[in-house]
Amino acid sequence: MAELRARRGMSQQAFADRLGKSKSWVDKIERGVRRLDRYSVIREIADVLRLDPDLLLGPRQTSPTAPSLDGVDGVRAALARYHDRPQRTVTAQQVS
């Protein structure tokens, strides 16, 4: 979580403020002293970091009988996993 937070340019304090938690709480989560054991908290963290909650949950094994995602469903799944958004905007003058 610390790496994802840092990618967004947030300090522990700023991250904690956005979550409504203490900086100490964030520090303990990032060091592994405290566990994220409620999905509602994981979802809040994902919202603040602008990413899919499944990314925080880590890889899960899929059933061998699970259907593969093709077409529109495959595109939707790929977009849901895409979490690196540009940090700054570019003006028309900068492009040319």
N, C-alpha and C positions, 0 to 999 in steps of 0.2 A: 504494500500500500504506500510506503514511503516513496518509492520510485514513481508511482503513478501521481502522487501528490506533487512531487518535485517537477514532473513533466508539465504540470499545470501552473507551475510558478508560484505555488502556495507554500507559505511557511506553516509549521505545525500550528501556530497560534491562529492564523487566518483560516486554516482548515477546521480547527476546533470551533471557531466562532461561527462558521457557516453550518456546522453540524449541531451547534448548541451544546457542545461538550467542552470539557476542560482540555487544556494543552497536555496535562498529565495523562489524561485518558488516551489521547492520540499517541503519545509517546509509548505508553504501555502496549497498545495495540501493535504499533510498528515494531517494537522490540520482541513481541511474542509473549510478553508477561501476561497479557489479558487476551482472551479469545473473542472473536466475533461469533456469537452463537445464536443470534436472532436475525432472521431474514429481513425483518423490517429495518434494522440498523444497516445491514449490508446494502439494502435498496437506497437508503438515505445517502450513504457514502457514494454509491454509484451515481446518484443524481448530482451530488456536489462535484464529482470528478468528471461528469458527463460521459459515462460509459455504461456498458451493459453489466448488470449485476453478475451474470455468469462469468465474466472475466475475473471478478473477485473470488468467486467460488472455486476457480481452478478447473482443470480438465476433468471431465467425468466420462466414465466408460459408457458407451452406447450399446444397446442390445444388438446382437447380430441380425435380429429380425426387424430392426428399425428401418423405416423407409428412407431411401436416399432423397435428398432435396434437389429437384430439377426445376428449371425454368424460373418462374416468378418466386417460388418459395426459396430457391437457392440464392437468388439475388437478395431477397429480404433477410435471409439468415446471414449473408455476408455483410450487408449493411449494418445489421444489429451488432456485429462483432467489430466494426470499424470504429475505433475510438480516438485516433489521432486527427484532430481537427486543427486547421491553421491557427496559430496564436495571434496573428496580426492580419490586417487587411491590406491590400495593395491598391493604390489609386491607379487611375487610367494613365496618368503621366509616368508612373513607375514602370508600367508594362511596356511602353513604347521606347 
